Amino acid sequence: MELWLIIPADYLEGRCAMLNDFTWNMTGYIPKHAVNPHGDGIIPYAAERIFQLEPEPPVVGNLNEYILSALQEKNLIYFSFFLHHYEPQLNKRIKDFLGVDGGDLYDTDRFIDIKLSCREQMLQKLMDYDLAKGAEYATYIFPFIRDAMLRFRMGEEKWSVSSLTNYKMVRSMAWLYHNTKDAVNEFSKKYNCDLALAEEYLKVVRGIRNQQPFYVTDEDGEETGEDVALDDSWNYTDILWNGIQAEKVQRAFEKLNYREQTLLEKRLAICMTCGRVSSWKDRPTFEELAVMFEGSTARGAERAYRKAVDKLTELLVAEGAIHAVRLKQKSKTKRKKKIAAAIYEYQADCDGEWGEISLDFENGKAEVILLADWDTVKTNKFASRAIAYLLNCENEKLPKEIMVAFE
């Protein structure tokens, strides 16, 4: 029973002084879903349901009633009731922030860390909430959740930025840099500052941009959900310019033919010689790539690009730069026009005998039927990665065959 998901220990120990006179007794309630049902890591299905309670909280006419009860009775069990219902909205905010869709694979540990950071911020702001000001708690807390996510990423990136406000301004400049013709002037107008200061912010953005992948933000500092160096299920640029990995990627890239190299460089907006990543906004469409290779259609260019990605993935696996699991759908069972269950074959690192996994999509469960060659006996690293990917796919987009790469 993971009670830390319901009650943060830091708060029980009095970390938040303003809540010291509150109680948080969850007697009679337990987490509805096990965090790691497969014994190795947290699957997305569980990561998106860590605040769900069993049994269901008492029914109220409006979620704000939970918050008002928490403040009036000084009992944070009502805050947990609020989270039980609010969690889907919070998941969507975090997914938008991370730039992932329903079928995308994401780091569930990081997802939960961000979610818990948001919960901490929501708790810290609970005492400041005043219904008399006209806003419900969910509306009141909206900007603070955004700040919590930005503060989390600010800590991850470890830039030399003095404050969250300064961090937002850097991201605002990044957005202008990628989406306008004259970022300096636009920044100067927006913040009513002189051009020299705007130039300094642009220098900061360019400096960071040359060192690591950069997530584009909108004009208000909110994430757009688009990483300028991201495509498909793995971060090519991050792997390429990650110290010693660069040599391995370079060797693998040189084994591709000219067409494959060009497709990857153009579509990923990256120069393989210097590592510079161009504006994601300006990368060519598949229609434009088709024009570059006369006789090809947009669909043909996309297929060629996918094949080039798979080929480079296999070469990178051979170099030891990444891992990959290849998946093939063996059978499926449908109920009410949706895939209720399926069996997939999986292969570890593009080599050896295939294993099998069985998935129950209705209940978010899976099991390993047969272990693939090279998969780890205790942790089932490759099977677990395959299961996490498939359980997180949109049902109608479950692949018949795919290769998923990871570090």
C-alpha positions as CSV (number, residue, x, y, z in Angstrom):
1,M,0.0,0.0,0.0
2,E,1.7,3.2,-1.2
3,L,0.3,5.7,1.4
4,W,3.0,8.2,0.4
5,L,0.9,8.7,-2.8
6,I,-2.1,9.8,-0.7
7,I,-0.3,11.6,2.2
8,P,3.1,13.2,1.6
9,A,5.3,12.4,4.5
10,D,7.0,15.8,4.4
11,Y,3.7,17.4,5.3
12,L,2.9,15.0,8.1
13,E,6.3,15.9,9.6
14,G,5.2,19.6,9.6
15,R,7.1,20.8,6.6
16,C,4.2,23.1,5.7
17,A,3.8,25.1,8.9
18,M,0.5,26.6,7.8
19,L,-1.1,23.2,7.6
20,N,0.2,22.0,11.0
21,D,-3.2,22.2,12.6
22,F,-4.8,20.2,9.8
23,T,-5.4,16.4,10.1
24,W,-4.9,14.0,7.2
25,N,-6.4,10.7,8.3
26,M,-7.1,8.4,5.4
27,T,-8.5,5.5,7.5
28,G,-11.0,3.6,5.3
29,Y,-9.3,4.5,2.0
30,I,-6.5,2.8,0.1
31,P,-4.9,3.5,-3.3
32,K,-7.1,2.0,-6.0
33,H,-4.3,0.9,-8.3
34,A,-0.9,-0.8,-7.5
35,V,1.9,1.5,-8.5
36,N,4.1,-1.2,-10.0
37,P,1.9,-4.2,-10.8
38,H,4.7,-5.8,-12.9
39,G,7.4,-5.5,-10.3
40,D,9.7,-3.4,-12.4
41,G,9.0,0.3,-12.9
42,I,5.7,2.1,-13.0
43,I,3.5,1.7,-16.1
44,P,1.7,4.8,-17.5
45,Y,-1.7,3.4,-16.6
46,A,-0.7,3.4,-12.9
47,A,1.3,6.7,-13.1
48,E,-1.9,8.4,-14.3
49,R,-4.0,7.0,-11.4
50,I,-1.8,7.5,-8.3
51,F,-4.5,9.7,-6.6
52,Q,-7.4,7.3,-7.2
53,L,-9.0,6.0,-4.0
54,E,-10.9,2.9,-3.0
55,P,-13.7,3.2,-2.2
56,E,-15.0,6.2,-4.2
57,P,-15.1,9.5,-2.2
58,P,-18.5,10.8,-1.1
59,V,-20.4,12.4,-4.0
60,V,-20.7,16.2,-4.0
61,G,-22.4,18.6,-6.4
62,N,-19.2,20.5,-7.1
63,L,-15.6,19.7,-6.6
64,N,-15.1,23.0,-4.8
65,E,-17.1,21.6,-2.0
66,Y,-14.2,19.3,-1.1
67,I,-11.9,22.3,-0.8
68,L,-14.3,24.3,1.3
69,S,-14.8,21.3,3.6
70,A,-11.0,20.8,3.9
71,L,-10.6,24.4,5.0
72,Q,-13.6,24.5,7.3
73,E,-12.9,21.2,9.0
74,K,-9.1,21.4,8.8
75,N,-9.1,17.9,7.4
76,L,-7.0,17.2,4.3
77,I,-8.9,14.0,3.5
78,Y,-11.2,16.3,1.5
79,F,-8.1,17.5,-0.4
80,S,-7.4,13.8,-1.4
81,F,-11.1,13.6,-2.5
82,F,-10.5,16.6,-4.7
83,L,-7.4,15.1,-6.2
84,H,-9.2,11.8,-6.9
85,H,-11.5,13.7,-9.3
86,Y,-9.0,16.4,-10.5
87,E,-6.3,13.9,-11.5
88,P,-7.4,13.5,-15.2
89,Q,-7.1,17.2,-15.7
90,L,-3.7,17.3,-14.0
91,N,-2.5,14.5,-16.2
92,K,-3.5,16.4,-19.3
93,R,-1.7,19.5,-18.1
94,I,1.5,17.5,-17.4
95,K,1.2,15.6,-20.8
96,D,0.8,18.9,-22.6
97,F,3.8,20.3,-20.7
98,L,5.9,17.2,-21.7
99,G,4.7,17.2,-25.2
100,V,3.3,13.7,-25.3
101,D,0.0,12.3,-26.7
102,G,-2.0,9.4,-25.5
103,G,0.0,6.9,-27.5
104,D,3.4,8.3,-26.7
105,L,5.9,6.6,-24.4
106,Y,7.1,8.8,-21.5
107,D,9.3,8.5,-18.4
108,T,6.7,7.5,-15.7
109,D,9.0,8.3,-12.8
110,R,9.5,11.8,-14.1
111,F,5.8,12.1,-14.8
112,I,5.0,11.2,-11.1
113,D,7.8,13.5,-9.8
114,I,6.2,16.4,-11.7
115,K,2.7,15.4,-10.5
116,L,3.8,15.4,-6.9
117,S,5.5,18.8,-7.3
118,C,2.2,20.1,-8.6
119,R,0.4,18.6,-5.6
120,E,2.9,20.2,-3.2
121,Q,2.2,23.6,-4.8
122,M,-1.5,23.0,-4.6
123,L,-1.2,22.3,-0.9
124,Q,1.0,25.3,-0.2
125,K,-1.5,27.5,-1.9
126,L,-4.5,25.9,-0.2
127,M,-4.5,28.3,2.8
128,D,-4.4,31.3,0.5
129,Y,-7.6,30.3,-1.3
130,D,-10.5,32.7,-0.8
131,L,-13.9,31.8,-2.4
132,A,-15.0,35.4,-1.8
133,K,-12.7,36.5,-4.6
134,G,-15.0,34.7,-7.1
135,A,-12.9,31.8,-8.4
136,E,-13.2,28.1,-7.7
137,Y,-10.1,26.4,-6.4
138,A,-9.4,24.6,-9.8
139,T,-9.3,28.0,-11.5
140,Y,-7.4,29.7,-8.7
141,I,-4.7,27.0,-8.8
142,F,-4.3,26.9,-12.6
143,P,-1.3,29.3,-12.9
144,F,0.4,27.9,-9.8
145,I,0.4,24.4,-11.4
146,R,2.1,25.9,-14.4
147,D,4.7,27.5,-12.2
148,A,5.3,24.2,-10.4
149,M,6.0,22.4,-13.7
150,L,8.3,25.1,-14.9
151,R,10.1,25.2,-11.6
152,F,10.6,21.4,-11.8
153,R,12.1,21.7,-15.3
154,M,14.2,24.6,-14.2
155,G,15.7,22.4,-11.6
156,E,16.4,19.6,-14.1
157,E,18.1,21.9,-16.6
158,K,20.4,23.5,-14.1
159,W,20.8,26.7,-16.1
160,S,22.4,29.8,-14.5
161,V,19.0,31.5,-14.1
162,S,18.4,33.4,-10.9
163,S,14.6,33.0,-10.6
164,L,11.5,31.5,-12.1
165,T,10.6,34.9,-13.5
166,N,13.9,35.1,-15.2
167,Y,13.6,31.5,-16.4
168,K,10.2,32.4,-18.0
169,M,11.8,35.3,-19.8
170,V,14.5,33.1,-21.2
171,R,11.8,30.7,-22.5
172,S,9.8,33.6,-23.9
173,M,12.9,34.6,-25.9
174,A,13.3,31.0,-27.0
175,W,9.8,31.1,-28.4
176,L,10.3,34.4,-30.2
177,Y,13.7,33.2,-31.5
178,H,12.0,30.2,-33.2
179,N,8.7,31.8,-34.3
180,T,9.5,35.4,-35.3
181,K,11.8,37.2,-37.7
182,D,13.1,39.8,-35.2
183,A,13.2,38.2,-31.8
184,V,15.1,41.1,-30.2
185,N,12.6,43.8,-31.2
186,E,9.6,41.6,-30.3
187,F,11.1,40.8,-26.9
188,S,11.9,44.5,-26.3
189,K,8.3,45.5,-27.1
190,K,6.8,42.7,-24.9
191,Y,8.8,43.5,-21.8
192,N,9.3,47.2,-22.4
193,C,13.1,46.8,-22.1
194,D,16.0,48.2,-24.1
195,L,17.4,46.3,-27.1
196,A,20.7,45.7,-25.2
197,L,18.9,43.6,-22.5
198,A,16.9,41.7,-25.2
199,E,20.2,40.9,-26.9
200,E,21.6,39.5,-23.6
201,Y,18.6,37.2,-23.3
202,L,19.1,36.1,-26.9
203,K,22.7,35.3,-26.1
204,V,21.6,33.1,-23.2
205,V,19.1,31.3,-25.4
206,R,21.7,30.6,-28.1
207,G,24.2,29.5,-25.5
208,I,21.8,27.0,-24.1
209,R,20.6,26.0,-27.5
210,N,24.1,25.0,-28.5
211,Q,24.6,22.8,-25.5
212,Q,21.4,20.8,-25.1
213,P,18.0,20.1,-26.6
214,F,15.6,23.1,-26.0
215,Y,11.9,22.8,-25.4
216,V,10.0,25.6,-27.2
217,T,7.6,27.7,-25.2
218,D,4.7,29.9,-26.1
219,E,4.7,33.6,-25.5
220,D,3.6,33.2,-21.9
221,G,6.3,30.8,-21.0
222,E,3.9,27.8,-21.1
223,E,5.2,24.7,-22.9
224,T,3.9,24.2,-26.4
225,G,4.4,20.5,-26.2
226,E,7.0,20.5,-29.0
227,D,10.6,19.7,-28.4
228,V,12.6,21.1,-31.3
229,A,14.9,18.1,-31.2
230,L,12.3,15.4,-30.8
231,D,10.8,13.0,-33.3
232,D,9.1,9.6,-33.0
233,S,9.7,7.7,-29.7
234,W,13.3,8.7,-28.9
235,N,15.4,11.8,-28.8
236,Y,17.9,11.5,-31.6
237,T,19.6,14.9,-30.8
238,D,20.0,14.1,-27.1
239,I,21.7,10.8,-27.9
240,L,23.9,12.4,-30.6
241,W,25.4,15.2,-28.5
242,N,25.8,13.3,-25.3
243,G,29.5,13.1,-24.8
244,I,31.1,9.9,-25.9
245,Q,27.8,8.8,-27.6
246,A,28.5,11.3,-30.4
247,E,31.3,9.1,-31.9
248,K,29.0,6.0,-31.9
249,V,26.2,7.9,-33.6
250,Q,28.6,9.4,-36.2
251,R,29.9,5.9,-37.1
252,A,26.3,4.6,-37.4
253,F,25.2,7.6,-39.5
254,E,28.1,7.1,-41.9
255,K,26.9,3.6,-42.6
256,L,23.6,5.0,-44.1
257,N,23.3,5.8,-47.8
258,Y,23.0,9.4,-49.0
259,R,19.2,9.3,-49.3
260,E,18.8,8.0,-45.7
261,Q,21.2,10.5,-44.3
262,T,19.5,13.4,-46.1
263,L,16.0,12.3,-44.9
264,L,17.2,12.1,-41.3
265,E,19.1,15.4,-41.3
266,K,16.2,17.3,-43.1
267,R,13.4,15.9,-41.1
268,L,15.1,16.1,-37.7
269,A,16.5,19.6,-38.6
270,I,20.0,18.7,-37.4
271,C,23.4,19.0,-39.0
272,M,25.3,15.8,-38.4
273,T,28.6,17.5,-38.8
274,C,28.4,20.3,-36.2
275,G,25.3,19.2,-34.2
276,R,23.4,22.5,-34.8
277,V,19.7,22.0,-34.5
278,S,17.6,24.3,-36.7
279,S,14.2,25.7,-36.0
280,W,11.7,22.9,-35.7
281,K,9.1,25.2,-37.3
282,D,11.1,25.3,-40.6
283,R,11.8,21.6,-41.0
284,P,10.5,20.2,-44.4
285,T,7.2,18.4,-44.6
286,F,7.1,14.9,-46.2
287,E,5.6,16.6,-49.3
288,E,8.7,18.8,-49.5
289,L,11.0,15.8,-48.9
290,A,9.2,14.0,-51.8
291,V,10.0,16.9,-54.1
292,M,13.7,16.6,-53.2
293,F,13.7,12.9,-54.3
294,E,11.9,13.1,-57.7
295,G,9.4,10.3,-58.3
296,S,8.5,9.9,-54.7
297,T,5.2,10.7,-53.0
298,A,4.7,12.2,-49.6
299,R,3.6,8.8,-48.3
300,G,6.7,7.2,-50.0
301,A,9.0,9.8,-48.4
302,E,7.5,9.1,-45.0
303,R,7.9,5.4,-45.4
304,A,11.5,5.9,-46.5
305,Y,12.1,8.2,-43.4
306,R,10.7,5.6,-41.0
307,K,12.9,2.9,-42.6
308,A,15.9,5.2,-42.2
309,V,15.0,5.7,-38.5
310,D,14.7,2.0,-38.0
311,K,18.0,1.3,-39.8
312,L,19.9,3.9,-37.8
313,T,18.3,2.5,-34.6
314,E,19.7,-1.0,-35.5
315,L,23.1,0.5,-36.1
316,L,23.0,2.4,-32.8
317,V,22.1,-0.8,-31.0
318,A,25.0,-2.5,-32.6
319,E,27.3,0.3,-31.5
320,G,25.9,0.0,-27.9
321,A,24.6,3.6,-27.9
322,I,20.9,2.6,-27.2
323,H,18.6,-0.3,-26.7
324,A,15.6,-1.3,-28.8
325,V,12.7,-3.7,-28.6
326,R,11.0,-4.8,-31.8
327,L,7.3,-5.6,-31.6
328,K,4.9,-7.7,-33.8
329,Q,1.2,-8.2,-33.1
330,K,0.6,-12.0,-33.1
331,S,-3.2,-12.0,-32.3
332,K,-5.9,-9.7,-30.9
333,T,-9.4,-10.0,-29.4
334,K,-12.0,-7.3,-30.0
335,R,-15.0,-6.2,-28.0
336,K,-17.3,-3.4,-29.0
337,K,-15.0,-2.4,-31.9
338,K,-12.0,-2.0,-29.5
339,I,-9.0,-4.3,-29.0
340,A,-9.7,-5.8,-25.6
341,A,-6.6,-8.0,-25.5
342,A,-3.6,-8.9,-27.7
343,I,-0.5,-11.0,-27.8
344,Y,2.7,-9.4,-29.1
345,E,6.0,-11.0,-30.0
346,Y,9.0,-9.0,-28.9
347,Q,12.7,-9.1,-29.7
348,A,15.5,-7.6,-27.6
349,D,18.1,-5.4,-29.2
350,C,17.2,-6.6,-32.8
351,D,18.7,-10.1,-32.2
352,G,17.9,-13.5,-30.9
353,E,14.8,-15.5,-30.4
354,W,11.5,-13.7,-30.0
355,G,9.5,-13.6,-26.7
356,E,5.8,-13.1,-26.1
357,I,3.7,-10.8,-24.0
358,S,0.0,-10.9,-23.3
359,L,-1.9,-7.6,-22.8
360,D,-5.3,-7.0,-21.3
361,F,-6.1,-3.4,-22.4
362,E,-9.5,-3.3,-20.6
363,N,-7.9,-3.7,-17.2
364,G,-4.5,-2.2,-18.0
365,K,-2.7,-5.5,-17.2
366,A,0.0,-7.5,-18.9
367,E,2.2,-10.6,-18.4
368,V,5.3,-12.1,-20.0
369,I,4.5,-15.4,-21.6
370,L,7.9,-16.2,-23.0
371,L,11.1,-14.3,-22.3
372,A,13.0,-13.2,-25.4
373,D,16.7,-13.9,-25.8
374,W,18.9,-11.2,-24.2
375,D,16.1,-9.9,-22.0
376,T,16.9,-9.6,-18.3
377,V,15.6,-12.4,-16.1
378,K,14.8,-10.4,-13.0
379,T,13.6,-7.1,-14.4
380,N,12.5,-8.1,-17.9
381,K,13.8,-4.8,-19.1
382,F,12.8,-5.2,-22.7
383,A,9.4,-6.8,-22.0
384,S,8.6,-4.1,-19.5
385,R,9.5,-1.4,-22.0
386,A,7.3,-3.0,-24.6
387,I,4.4,-3.4,-22.1
388,A,4.7,0.3,-21.0
389,Y,4.6,1.4,-24.6
390,L,1.6,-0.7,-25.7
391,L,-0.5,0.0,-22.6
392,N,0.0,3.7,-23.2
393,C,-1.0,3.6,-26.9
394,E,-4.4,4.8,-28.0
395,N,-6.5,1.7,-28.6
396,E,-7.2,2.5,-32.3
397,K,-3.5,3.2,-32.9
398,L,-2.0,0.0,-31.5
399,P,0.7,-1.0,-34.0
400,K,0.9,-4.2,-35.9
401,E,4.7,-3.9,-36.0
402,I,7.0,-1.3,-34.5
403,M,10.5,-0.7,-33.1
404,V,10.8,1.2,-29.8
405,A,14.2,2.6,-28.9
406,F,15.4,3.7,-25.5
407,E,18.6,4.4,-23.6
